[in-house]
Amino acid sequence: MKASSTEVQNNFGKYLALAAEEEVIVTRNGVPVAKLVAVKETEVVRRDAPNSLPESAGPHHFVGRKAAFEEFMELTRDTDDRYEYIDGEIYPLAIPTTTHQLVLGRLLVLFHDWSQGKACEPFNAPFDIRLNRSKDEPNLVQPDLMIICDLEEHLGEDGYYYGVPALVAEIVSESTRTKDRVKKLDLYLSCGVKEYWYVDPFNREITIYEFKDDNIGNYRTFRTEDTARSFVFDGLSAPVEEVCAVYGGASV
């Protein structure tokens, strides 16, 4: 991911933590000048040559490896399983837990109530969103929840949406924490999303990032006693305790 030198200087501890998971390119006036990386890096396992794969090869053969976007689309065309494709890698989507669905439902109601009378609509997964870092770098994700304000403008003749949501929310679990906090944050930042809600029921926190000019313009972590409030959308808010309440020792 990329971050300006000012942003890194003001939030150095945060970016040290992020660098433990993925390298951080530090920019000055938009030009890369430095790189934060973990001391011990993990080598990416490259995918097998197509000819070496069995005829029955499916997306599971590519999990944790590199694959071309066309291969990903072909492999997932006839499967009921859900996958995401981020920066050349395939990620399986687990079946949501009860807590995940409770939190999603609460947020969806709040988002729906806020959207009444507005030109924005809330949507929830499964809902494919294609994001392009560039013409040759397509990605396909299924955010847990999103607000779309340009549906009519980017609705294809096939009935699918081809725009960029204004707001995206991810409800994290232990298995998706790194992907949601690092890879998806960077992807949404660089592809035109205006605001990202990182919802953490395990710690009962909601962190909201506002993106401006390919950087994090504002961000704040709201905790149990707080009401999370959007930087971008007036009146959009969520009481953290109400949204993130879990039952007993329920898994996130």
C-alpha atoms as an extended CHARMM CRD file, in Angstrom:
* protein
*
       252  EXT
         1         1  MET       CA              0.0000000000        0.0000000000        0.0000000000  PROA      1               0.0000000000
         2         2  LYS       CA              1.0280000000        3.6490000000       -0.3980000000  PROA      2               0.0000000000
         3         3  ALA       CA              1.0050000000        6.4460000000        2.1690000000  PROA      3               0.0000000000
         4         4  SER       CA              2.3510000000        9.9890000000        2.1530000000  PROA      4               0.0000000000
         5         5  SER       CA              5.3570000000       10.8300000000        4.2960000000  PROA      5               0.0000000000
         6         6  THR       CA              3.1860000000       13.1900000000        6.3570000000  PROA      6               0.0000000000
         7         7  GLU       CA              0.6220000000       10.4580000000        6.9940000000  PROA      7               0.0000000000
         8         8  VAL       CA              3.3380000000        7.9990000000        8.0390000000  PROA      8               0.0000000000
         9         9  GLN       CA              5.0510000000       10.5530000000       10.2640000000  PROA      9               0.0000000000
        10        10  ASN       CA              1.7970000000       11.3920000000       12.0410000000  PROA      10              0.0000000000
        11        11  ASN       CA              0.7790000000        7.7410000000       12.4610000000  PROA      11              0.0000000000
        12        12  PHE       CA              4.1010000000        5.9110000000       12.5780000000  PROA      12              0.0000000000
        13        13  GLY       CA              2.9680000000        3.2040000000       15.0130000000  PROA      13              0.0000000000
        14        14  LYS       CA              0.0100000000        2.3360000000       12.8150000000  PROA      14              0.0000000000
        15        15  TYR       CA              2.1690000000        1.9780000000        9.7100000000  PROA      15              0.0000000000
        16        16  LEU       CA              4.7570000000       -0.1240000000       11.5350000000  PROA      16              0.0000000000
        17        17  ALA       CA              1.9450000000       -2.5290000000       12.3900000000  PROA      17              0.0000000000
        18        18  LEU       CA              0.6890000000       -2.5180000000        8.7990000000  PROA      18              0.0000000000
        19        19  ALA       CA              4.2230000000       -3.1090000000        7.4860000000  PROA      19              0.0000000000
        20        20  ALA       CA              4.3370000000       -6.3610000000        9.4400000000  PROA      20              0.0000000000
        21        21  GLU       CA              1.6840000000       -7.6550000000        7.0600000000  PROA      21              0.0000000000
        22        22  GLU       CA              2.4380000000       -5.8450000000        3.7940000000  PROA      22              0.0000000000
        23        23  GLU       CA              5.0570000000       -3.4070000000        2.5490000000  PROA      23              0.0000000000
        24        24  VAL       CA              4.2190000000        0.2690000000        2.8010000000  PROA      24              0.0000000000
        25        25  ILE       CA              5.5010000000        2.6010000000        0.0660000000  PROA      25              0.0000000000
        26        26  VAL       CA              6.1380000000        6.0720000000        1.4770000000  PROA      26              0.0000000000
        27        27  THR       CA              5.5540000000        8.9260000000       -0.9930000000  PROA      27              0.0000000000
        28        28  ARG       CA              6.4440000000       12.6060000000       -1.0710000000  PROA      28              0.0000000000
        29        29  ASN       CA              4.4210000000       14.7490000000       -3.4630000000  PROA      29              0.0000000000
        30        30  GLY       CA              3.1460000000       11.5260000000       -4.9760000000  PROA      30              0.0000000000
        31        31  VAL       CA              6.6250000000       10.1460000000       -5.7060000000  PROA      31              0.0000000000
        32        32  PRO       CA              7.8110000000        6.9580000000       -3.9100000000  PROA      32              0.0000000000
        33        33  VAL       CA             10.7990000000        7.7520000000       -1.6890000000  PROA      33              0.0000000000
        34        34  ALA       CA             10.9850000000        4.9150000000        0.8600000000  PROA      34              0.0000000000
        35        35  LYS       CA              9.6010000000        1.5280000000        1.7830000000  PROA      35              0.0000000000
        36        36  LEU       CA              8.5820000000       -0.0210000000        5.1140000000  PROA      36              0.0000000000
        37        37  VAL       CA              8.8260000000       -3.8140000000        5.1110000000  PROA      37              0.0000000000
        38        38  ALA       CA              8.7840000000       -6.5490000000        7.7130000000  PROA      38              0.0000000000
        39        39  VAL       CA             12.1840000000       -7.9010000000        8.7820000000  PROA      39              0.0000000000
        40        40  LYS       CA             11.1270000000      -11.3940000000        7.7420000000  PROA      40              0.0000000000
        41        41  GLU       CA              9.2420000000      -11.4500000000        4.4860000000  PROA      41              0.0000000000
        42        42  THR       CA              7.1770000000      -14.3440000000        3.1580000000  PROA      42              0.0000000000
        43        43  GLU       CA              7.9410000000      -15.4010000000       -0.3940000000  PROA      43              0.0000000000
        44        44  VAL       CA              4.8920000000      -15.5090000000       -2.6220000000  PROA      44              0.0000000000
        45        45  VAL       CA              4.2810000000      -18.9790000000       -4.0590000000  PROA      45              0.0000000000
        46        46  ARG       CA              3.8640000000      -18.7060000000       -7.8090000000  PROA      46              0.0000000000
        47        47  ARG       CA              1.1340000000      -20.6290000000       -9.5290000000  PROA      47              0.0000000000
        48        48  ASP       CA              1.8530000000      -23.8230000000      -11.4880000000  PROA      48              0.0000000000
        49        49  ALA       CA              2.0100000000      -23.6240000000      -15.2580000000  PROA      49              0.0000000000
        50        50  PRO       CA             -1.4760000000      -24.2120000000      -16.7130000000  PROA      50              0.0000000000
        51        51  ASN       CA             -0.3380000000      -27.4360000000      -18.4110000000  PROA      51              0.0000000000
        52        52  SER       CA              0.6640000000      -28.9360000000      -15.0550000000  PROA      52              0.0000000000
        53        53  LEU       CA             -2.8010000000      -28.5730000000      -13.5270000000  PROA      53              0.0000000000
        54        54  PRO       CA             -5.2290000000      -31.5170000000      -13.5180000000  PROA      54              0.0000000000
        55        55  GLU       CA             -8.2930000000      -31.2600000000      -15.6970000000  PROA      55              0.0000000000
        56        56  SER       CA            -10.4340000000      -30.9960000000      -12.5560000000  PROA      56              0.0000000000
        57        57  ALA       CA             -8.4480000000      -28.0390000000      -11.2320000000  PROA      57              0.0000000000
        58        58  GLY       CA            -10.6610000000      -25.4440000000       -9.5910000000  PROA      58              0.0000000000
        59        59  PRO       CA            -10.1430000000      -22.2170000000       -7.6510000000  PROA      59              0.0000000000
        60        60  HSD       CA             -8.8840000000      -24.1660000000       -4.6140000000  PROA      60              0.0000000000
        61        61  HSD       CA             -5.7380000000      -25.0710000000       -6.6090000000  PROA      61              0.0000000000
        62        62  PHE       CA             -4.8810000000      -21.3710000000       -6.8590000000  PROA      62              0.0000000000
        63        63  VAL       CA             -5.6110000000      -20.2090000000       -3.3090000000  PROA      63              0.0000000000
        64        64  GLY       CA             -2.4430000000      -18.5460000000       -2.0070000000  PROA      64              0.0000000000
        65        65  ARG       CA             -0.9290000000      -18.4590000000       -5.4970000000  PROA      65              0.0000000000
        66        66  LYS       CA             -0.9400000000      -16.1030000000       -8.4560000000  PROA      66              0.0000000000
        67        67  ALA       CA             -3.4610000000      -16.4610000000      -11.2660000000  PROA      67              0.0000000000
        68        68  ALA       CA             -4.4400000000      -14.3260000000      -14.2270000000  PROA      68              0.0000000000
        69        69  PHE       CA             -7.8240000000      -12.6160000000      -13.9740000000  PROA      69              0.0000000000
        70        70  GLU       CA             -9.1280000000      -14.5410000000      -16.9840000000  PROA      70              0.0000000000
        71        71  GLU       CA             -8.1760000000      -17.8130000000      -15.2800000000  PROA      71              0.0000000000
        72        72  PHE       CA             -9.9460000000      -16.7320000000      -12.0970000000  PROA      72              0.0000000000
        73        73  MET       CA            -13.1420000000      -15.8800000000      -13.9880000000  PROA      73              0.0000000000
        74        74  GLU       CA            -13.0710000000      -19.1970000000      -15.8420000000  PROA      74              0.0000000000
        75        75  LEU       CA            -12.3820000000      -21.2310000000      -12.7010000000  PROA      75              0.0000000000
        76        76  THR       CA            -15.1940000000      -19.6210000000      -10.7170000000  PROA      76              0.0000000000
        77        77  ARG       CA            -17.7670000000      -19.4660000000      -13.4990000000  PROA      77              0.0000000000
        78        78  ASP       CA            -19.6110000000      -22.6820000000      -12.5940000000  PROA      78              0.0000000000
        79        79  THR       CA            -19.0490000000      -22.9380000000       -8.8500000000  PROA      79              0.0000000000
        80        80  ASP       CA            -21.3880000000      -22.0000000000       -6.0200000000  PROA      80              0.0000000000
        81        81  ASP       CA            -18.4220000000      -21.2160000000       -3.7580000000  PROA      81              0.0000000000
        82        82  ARG       CA            -17.5000000000      -17.5690000000       -3.2810000000  PROA      82              0.0000000000
        83        83  TYR       CA            -14.0570000000      -16.1260000000       -4.0000000000  PROA      83              0.0000000000
        84        84  GLU       CA            -12.3740000000      -12.7530000000       -4.2510000000  PROA      84              0.0000000000
        85        85  TYR       CA             -9.5200000000      -11.7780000000       -6.5500000000  PROA      85              0.0000000000
        86        86  ILE       CA             -7.1070000000       -9.1500000000       -5.2240000000  PROA      86              0.0000000000
        87        87  ASP       CA             -3.8320000000       -8.1820000000       -6.8940000000  PROA      87              0.0000000000
        88        88  GLY       CA             -3.5070000000      -11.4890000000       -8.7260000000  PROA      88              0.0000000000
        89        89  GLU       CA             -4.3990000000      -13.7720000000       -5.7910000000  PROA      89              0.0000000000
        90        90  ILE       CA             -7.5470000000      -15.8040000000       -5.1460000000  PROA      90              0.0000000000
        91        91  TYR       CA             -9.1330000000      -15.6900000000       -1.6950000000  PROA      91              0.0000000000
        92        92  PRO       CA            -11.9430000000      -18.0360000000       -0.6280000000  PROA      92              0.0000000000
        93        93  LEU       CA            -14.8400000000      -16.5240000000        1.3090000000  PROA      93              0.0000000000
        94        94  ALA       CA            -15.8930000000      -18.4900000000        4.3630000000  PROA      94              0.0000000000
        95        95  ILE       CA            -19.5030000000      -19.0950000000        5.3700000000  PROA      95              0.0000000000
        96        96  PRO       CA            -20.4260000000      -16.1530000000        7.6440000000  PROA      96              0.0000000000
        97        97  THR       CA            -20.8670000000      -16.7980000000       11.3710000000  PROA      97              0.0000000000
        98        98  THR       CA            -23.9970000000      -15.9010000000       13.3080000000  PROA      98              0.0000000000
        99        99  THR       CA            -22.2840000000      -12.8660000000       14.8420000000  PROA      99              0.0000000000
       100       100  HSD       CA            -21.1720000000      -11.6760000000       11.4010000000  PROA      100             0.0000000000
       101       101  GLN       CA            -24.7320000000      -11.8480000000       10.1050000000  PROA      101             0.0000000000
       102       102  LEU       CA            -26.1650000000      -10.1090000000       13.1720000000  PROA      102             0.0000000000
       103       103  VAL       CA            -23.7360000000       -7.2010000000       12.7940000000  PROA      103             0.0000000000
       104       104  LEU       CA            -24.3690000000       -7.0460000000        9.0440000000  PROA      104             0.0000000000
       105       105  GLY       CA            -28.1380000000       -6.9630000000        9.5820000000  PROA      105             0.0000000000
       106       106  ARG       CA            -27.9140000000       -4.1630000000       12.1540000000  PROA      106             0.0000000000
       107       107  LEU       CA            -25.7180000000       -2.0270000000        9.9280000000  PROA      107             0.0000000000
       108       108  LEU       CA            -27.8990000000       -2.6840000000        6.8880000000  PROA      108             0.0000000000
       109       109  VAL       CA            -30.9700000000       -1.4110000000        8.7500000000  PROA      109             0.0000000000
       110       110  LEU       CA            -29.1160000000        1.7440000000        9.8210000000  PROA      110             0.0000000000
       111       111  PHE       CA            -27.8200000000        2.3280000000        6.3000000000  PROA      111             0.0000000000
       112       112  HSD       CA            -31.2690000000        1.7060000000        4.8110000000  PROA      112             0.0000000000
       113       113  ASP       CA            -32.9700000000        4.1250000000        7.2090000000  PROA      113             0.0000000000
       114       114  TRP       CA            -30.3760000000        6.7880000000        6.4150000000  PROA      114             0.0000000000
       115       115  SER       CA            -30.7850000000        6.3470000000        2.6420000000  PROA      115             0.0000000000
       116       116  GLN       CA            -34.5300000000        7.0950000000        2.5590000000  PROA      116             0.0000000000
       117       117  GLY       CA            -35.2030000000        9.9980000000        0.2180000000  PROA      117             0.0000000000
       118       118  LYS       CA            -31.5980000000       10.0670000000       -1.0010000000  PROA      118             0.0000000000
       119       119  ALA       CA            -30.0200000000        9.1080000000       -4.3270000000  PROA      119             0.0000000000
       120       120  CYS       CA            -27.9380000000        6.3970000000       -2.6410000000  PROA      120             0.0000000000
       121       121  GLU       CA            -28.7870000000        2.7460000000       -2.0280000000  PROA      121             0.0000000000
       122       122  PRO       CA            -27.2800000000        0.2390000000        0.4490000000  PROA      122             0.0000000000
       123       123  PHE       CA            -26.3680000000       -3.2490000000       -0.7940000000  PROA      123             0.0000000000
       124       124  ASN       CA            -24.9790000000       -6.2820000000        0.9850000000  PROA      124             0.0000000000
       125       125  ALA       CA            -23.0310000000       -9.3820000000       -0.0730000000  PROA      125             0.0000000000
       126       126  PRO       CA            -23.0350000000      -11.4630000000       -2.1420000000  PROA      126             0.0000000000
       127       127  PHE       CA            -22.5770000000       -8.6700000000       -4.6750000000  PROA      127             0.0000000000
       128       128  ASP       CA            -19.6010000000       -8.6260000000       -7.0410000000  PROA      128             0.0000000000
       129       129  ILE       CA            -17.6820000000       -5.3640000000       -7.2940000000  PROA      129             0.0000000000
       130       130  ARG       CA            -14.9810000000       -5.0290000000       -9.9400000000  PROA      130             0.0000000000
       131       131  LEU       CA            -12.2600000000       -2.5090000000       -9.0900000000  PROA      131             0.0000000000
       132       132  ASN       CA             -9.4150000000       -1.5860000000      -11.4240000000  PROA      132             0.0000000000
       133       133  ARG       CA             -6.1370000000       -0.1420000000      -10.1840000000  PROA      133             0.0000000000
       134       134  SER       CA             -5.3940000000        0.2880000000      -13.8940000000  PROA      134             0.0000000000
       135       135  LYS       CA             -6.6810000000       -1.1420000000      -17.1630000000  PROA      135             0.0000000000
       136       136  ASP       CA             -4.4630000000       -4.1900000000      -16.7020000000  PROA      136             0.0000000000
       137       137  GLU       CA             -5.0700000000       -4.6790000000      -12.9680000000  PROA      137             0.0000000000
       138       138  PRO       CA             -8.6760000000       -5.8430000000      -12.4270000000  PROA      138             0.0000000000
       139       139  ASN       CA             -9.8420000000       -7.0100000000       -9.0050000000  PROA      139             0.0000000000
       140       140  LEU       CA            -13.1090000000       -8.6150000000       -7.9450000000  PROA      140             0.0000000000
       141       141  VAL       CA            -14.3750000000       -8.3270000000       -4.3670000000  PROA      141             0.0000000000
       142       142  GLN       CA            -17.5830000000       -8.9190000000       -2.4430000000  PROA      142             0.0000000000
       143       143  PRO       CA            -17.7870000000       -6.2940000000        0.3140000000  PROA      143             0.0000000000
       144       144  ASP       CA            -20.0610000000       -7.1500000000        3.2230000000  PROA      144             0.0000000000
       145       145  LEU       CA            -21.9600000000       -3.8930000000        2.8740000000  PROA      145             0.0000000000
       146       146  MET       CA            -21.7710000000       -0.8820000000        0.5960000000  PROA      146             0.0000000000
       147       147  ILE       CA            -23.5300000000        2.3400000000       -0.3450000000  PROA      147             0.0000000000
       148       148  ILE       CA            -23.8830000000        3.0150000000       -4.0720000000  PROA      148             0.0000000000
       149       149  CYS       CA            -24.8110000000        6.4980000000       -5.3030000000  PROA      149             0.0000000000
       150       150  ASP       CA            -24.3890000000        6.0420000000       -9.0680000000  PROA      150             0.0000000000
       151       151  LEU       CA            -26.3930000000        2.8710000000       -9.7050000000  PROA      151             0.0000000000
       152       152  GLU       CA            -28.3540000000        4.1200000000      -12.6930000000  PROA      152             0.0000000000
       153       153  GLU       CA            -25.2310000000        5.5180000000      -14.3380000000  PROA      153             0.0000000000
       154       154  HSD       CA            -23.2380000000        2.2850000000      -14.0750000000  PROA      154             0.0000000000
       155       155  LEU       CA            -25.8930000000       -0.4110000000      -14.3600000000  PROA      155             0.0000000000
       156       156  GLY       CA            -25.0460000000       -2.6690000000      -17.3080000000  PROA      156             0.0000000000
       157       157  GLU       CA            -27.5110000000       -4.1740000000      -19.7390000000  PROA      157             0.0000000000
       158       158  ASP       CA            -26.7970000000       -7.5390000000      -18.1070000000  PROA      158             0.0000000000
       159       159  GLY       CA            -28.1810000000       -6.2410000000      -14.8230000000  PROA      159             0.0000000000
       160       160  TYR       CA            -24.8050000000       -6.0110000000      -13.0510000000  PROA      160             0.0000000000
       161       161  TYR       CA            -23.2730000000       -2.9050000000      -11.4850000000  PROA      161             0.0000000000
       162       162  TYR       CA            -19.9440000000       -1.7420000000      -12.9440000000  PROA      162             0.0000000000
       163       163  GLY       CA            -19.1950000000        1.3620000000      -10.8960000000  PROA      163             0.0000000000
       164       164  VAL       CA            -17.3640000000        2.0540000000       -7.6350000000  PROA      164             0.0000000000
       165       165  PRO       CA            -19.3360000000        2.1760000000       -4.3680000000  PROA      165             0.0000000000
       166       166  ALA       CA            -19.0670000000        5.4470000000       -2.4650000000  PROA      166             0.0000000000
       167       167  LEU       CA            -18.8190000000        3.6030000000        0.8530000000  PROA      167             0.0000000000
       168       168  VAL       CA            -17.6960000000        0.0700000000        1.6560000000  PROA      168             0.0000000000
       169       169  ALA       CA            -17.9500000000       -1.7460000000        4.9970000000  PROA      169             0.0000000000
       170       170  GLU       CA            -16.2130000000       -4.9860000000        5.9710000000  PROA      170             0.0000000000
       171       171  ILE       CA            -17.0850000000       -6.9740000000        9.0960000000  PROA      171             0.0000000000
       172       172  VAL       CA            -13.8290000000       -8.6150000000       10.0860000000  PROA      172             0.0000000000
       173       173  SER       CA            -13.0530000000      -11.9770000000       11.6390000000  PROA      173             0.0000000000
       174       174  GLU       CA             -9.7570000000      -13.4290000000       12.8000000000  PROA      174             0.0000000000
       175       175  SER       CA             -9.3540000000      -15.1620000000        9.4400000000  PROA      175             0.0000000000
       176       176  THR       CA             -9.9690000000      -11.9980000000        7.3730000000  PROA      176             0.0000000000
       177       177  ARG       CA             -8.3320000000       -9.3840000000        9.6240000000  PROA      177             0.0000000000
       178       178  THR       CA             -5.1190000000       -8.9600000000        7.6010000000  PROA      178             0.0000000000
       179       179  LYS       CA             -6.8720000000       -8.9650000000        4.2330000000  PROA      179             0.0000000000
       180       180  ASP       CA             -9.4850000000       -6.4360000000        5.3500000000  PROA      180             0.0000000000
       181       181  ARG       CA             -7.0710000000       -4.1480000000        7.2430000000  PROA      181             0.0000000000
       182       182  VAL       CA             -4.2690000000       -4.1060000000        4.6850000000  PROA      182             0.0000000000
       183       183  LYS       CA             -5.1100000000       -5.4410000000        1.2310000000  PROA      183             0.0000000000
       184       184  LYS       CA             -8.6790000000       -4.2170000000        1.0010000000  PROA      184             0.0000000000
       185       185  LEU       CA             -7.9390000000       -0.8630000000        2.6210000000  PROA      185             0.0000000000
       186       186  ASP       CA             -5.2610000000       -0.2350000000        0.0180000000  PROA      186             0.0000000000
       187       187  LEU       CA             -7.4800000000       -1.4720000000       -2.8220000000  PROA      187             0.0000000000
       188       188  TYR       CA            -10.4410000000        0.6870000000       -1.8500000000  PROA      188             0.0000000000
       189       189  LEU       CA             -8.1850000000        3.7050000000       -1.3030000000  PROA      189             0.0000000000
       190       190  SER       CA             -6.6250000000        3.4350000000       -4.7570000000  PROA      190             0.0000000000
       191       191  CYS       CA             -9.7930000000        2.6340000000       -6.7250000000  PROA      191             0.0000000000
       192       192  GLY       CA            -12.1000000000        5.5330000000       -5.9080000000  PROA      192             0.0000000000
       193       193  VAL       CA            -14.0340000000        4.4400000000       -2.8000000000  PROA      193             0.0000000000
       194       194  LYS       CA            -14.6950000000        7.5370000000       -0.6660000000  PROA      194             0.0000000000
       195       195  GLU       CA            -15.0930000000        5.9060000000        2.7420000000  PROA      195             0.0000000000
       196       196  TYR       CA            -14.2400000000        2.5430000000        4.3210000000  PROA      196             0.0000000000
       197       197  TRP       CA            -15.8370000000        1.1770000000        7.5100000000  PROA      197             0.0000000000
       198       198  TYR       CA            -13.7010000000       -1.4850000000        9.2170000000  PROA      198             0.0000000000
       199       199  VAL       CA            -16.0890000000       -3.1290000000       11.6800000000  PROA      199             0.0000000000
       200       200  ASP       CA            -14.4630000000       -5.2640000000       14.3920000000  PROA      200             0.0000000000
       201       201  PRO       CA            -17.0470000000       -7.0530000000       16.5760000000  PROA      201             0.0000000000
       202       202  PHE       CA            -14.2910000000       -8.9570000000       18.4190000000  PROA      202             0.0000000000
       203       203  ASN       CA            -12.8810000000       -5.7030000000       19.8820000000  PROA      203             0.0000000000
       204       204  ARG       CA            -16.1950000000       -3.8360000000       19.6170000000  PROA      204             0.0000000000
       205       205  GLU       CA            -14.7290000000       -1.1270000000       17.4110000000  PROA      205             0.0000000000
       206       206  ILE       CA            -15.5980000000        0.6100000000       14.1630000000  PROA      206             0.0000000000
       207       207  THR       CA            -12.7820000000        2.3930000000       12.3420000000  PROA      207             0.0000000000
       208       208  ILE       CA            -13.8200000000        4.7770000000        9.5860000000  PROA      208             0.0000000000
       209       209  TYR       CA            -11.3610000000        5.8880000000        6.8940000000  PROA      209             0.0000000000
       210       210  GLU       CA            -12.0570000000        8.7860000000        4.5570000000  PROA      210             0.0000000000
       211       211  PHE       CA            -10.0380000000        8.6480000000        1.3430000000  PROA      211             0.0000000000
       212       212  LYS       CA             -8.8770000000       11.7950000000       -0.4530000000  PROA      212             0.0000000000
       213       213  ASP       CA             -6.4880000000       12.0250000000       -3.4110000000  PROA      213             0.0000000000
       214       214  ASP       CA             -5.3090000000        8.3940000000       -3.0460000000  PROA      214             0.0000000000
       215       215  ASN       CA             -4.4790000000        8.9180000000        0.6260000000  PROA      215             0.0000000000
       216       216  ILE       CA             -6.2070000000        8.5580000000        3.9850000000  PROA      216             0.0000000000
       217       217  GLY       CA             -7.6510000000       12.0170000000        4.5480000000  PROA      217             0.0000000000
       218       218  ASN       CA             -9.2610000000       11.3000000000        7.9220000000  PROA      218             0.0000000000
       219       219  TYR       CA             -9.7190000000        8.2770000000       10.1070000000  PROA      219             0.0000000000
       220       220  ARG       CA            -11.0020000000        7.5290000000       13.5810000000  PROA      220             0.0000000000
       221       221  THR       CA            -11.6340000000        4.4360000000       15.6680000000  PROA      221             0.0000000000
       222       222  PHE       CA            -14.9490000000        4.5100000000       17.5320000000  PROA      222             0.0000000000
       223       223  ARG       CA            -15.2700000000        2.2670000000       20.5950000000  PROA      223             0.0000000000
       224       224  THR       CA            -18.0440000000        0.8580000000       22.7630000000  PROA      224             0.0000000000
       225       225  GLU       CA            -19.2730000000        4.1130000000       24.2470000000  PROA      225             0.0000000000
       226       226  ASP       CA            -19.1010000000        5.9810000000       20.9190000000  PROA      226             0.0000000000
       227       227  THR       CA            -21.4100000000        6.4870000000       17.9860000000  PROA      227             0.0000000000
       228       228  ALA       CA            -19.4840000000        5.9890000000       14.7440000000  PROA      228             0.0000000000
       229       229  ARG       CA            -20.1390000000        8.8910000000       12.3630000000  PROA      229             0.0000000000
       230       230  SER       CA            -19.3990000000        9.1150000000        8.6660000000  PROA      230             0.0000000000
       231       231  PHE       CA            -16.9340000000       11.7260000000        7.4200000000  PROA      231             0.0000000000
       232       232  VAL       CA            -18.5840000000       11.7910000000        3.9910000000  PROA      232             0.0000000000
       233       233  PHE       CA            -22.3290000000       11.3040000000        4.4930000000  PROA      233             0.0000000000
       234       234  ASP       CA            -24.1410000000       13.7260000000        6.7830000000  PROA      234             0.0000000000
       235       235  GLY       CA            -26.3070000000       11.9590000000        9.3310000000  PROA      235             0.0000000000
       236       236  LEU       CA            -24.9660000000        8.4480000000        8.7080000000  PROA      236             0.0000000000
       237       237  SER       CA            -24.0240000000        6.9740000000       12.0770000000  PROA      237             0.0000000000
       238       238  ALA       CA            -23.9490000000        3.7340000000       14.0540000000  PROA      238             0.0000000000
       239       239  PRO       CA            -23.8570000000        3.2030000000       17.8490000000  PROA      239             0.0000000000
       240       240  VAL       CA            -20.8910000000        0.8710000000       18.3200000000  PROA      240             0.0000000000
       241       241  GLU       CA            -22.2990000000       -1.0370000000       21.3070000000  PROA      241             0.0000000000
       242       242  GLU       CA            -25.6040000000       -1.6120000000       19.5320000000  PROA      242             0.0000000000
       243       243  VAL       CA            -23.9810000000       -2.7630000000       16.2900000000  PROA      243             0.0000000000
       244       244  CYS       CA            -21.1790000000       -4.9090000000       17.7350000000  PROA      244             0.0000000000
       245       245  ALA       CA            -22.9910000000       -6.6430000000       20.5960000000  PROA      245             0.0000000000
       246       246  VAL       CA            -22.3810000000      -10.4190000000       20.4860000000  PROA      246             0.0000000000
       247       247  TYR       CA            -23.9860000000      -13.2890000000       22.3570000000  PROA      247             0.0000000000
       248       248  GLY       CA            -21.8740000000      -14.9020000000       25.0680000000  PROA      248             0.0000000000
       249       249  GLY       CA            -18.7380000000      -16.4000000000       23.5850000000  PROA      249             0.0000000000
       250       250  ALA       CA            -20.0550000000      -16.4130000000       20.0440000000  PROA      250             0.0000000000
       251       251  SER       CA            -17.3920000000      -16.5100000000       17.3770000000  PROA      251             0.0000000000
       252       252  VAL       CA            -16.8810000000      -13.5350000000       15.0950000000  PROA      252             0.0000000000
